[in-house]
Amino acid sequence: MLLLRARPLLQRTRFPLPSCAPQQTQLPSSISSIRRTMASSSNSAAAPLQEWLVIAPDHKGALEKRLSARPQHLEGLKADHEKFWLFGGAMLEEPIKEGDTNPPKMSGSVMLIGAKTKEEVVERLKRDKYVTGEVWDWEKVQIFPFKSALRKPL
């Protein structure tokens, strides 16, 4: 069973990103006009993005499936808008040992997603190669509304 927590949405104060956040670059006028058109075509387009913390444990024994599906999983991330995936990575069963060239012992994923609604997050995750390839245990996925206090570039 997918664990979705029903909570009323509260008005949230939006704070500016920390100064370490990447600066936006000026877009060519043709792209800017497309963005303005898209934003004005729907009332919901103007809504700010909510951050969502996702914890997606793997099925038991799914490491080989994960390694096999990983290239397609990573390629699929590129199709989403740039503010959808804010960070993401694998949960490990143990720290990576210096000099170890074997794949790390991964047990799931943690990610921060920027989306207007939880439904948008669920819809996108269900299409991910790690779900369709039975890497993530969909019944145990947890999705929480989240507010970053600090994010640093890698």
Secondary structure, DSSP 4 states (H G I P E B T S, - for coil): --EE---PPPP-PPPPPPTTSPPPPPPPHHHHHHHHHHHHT-GGGGSPPEEEEEEEEBPTT-HHHHHHHHHHHHHHHTTS-TTTEEEEEEEESSPPPTT--SPP-EEEEEEEEEES-HHHHHHHHHHSHHHHTT-B-GGG-EEEEE--S-----
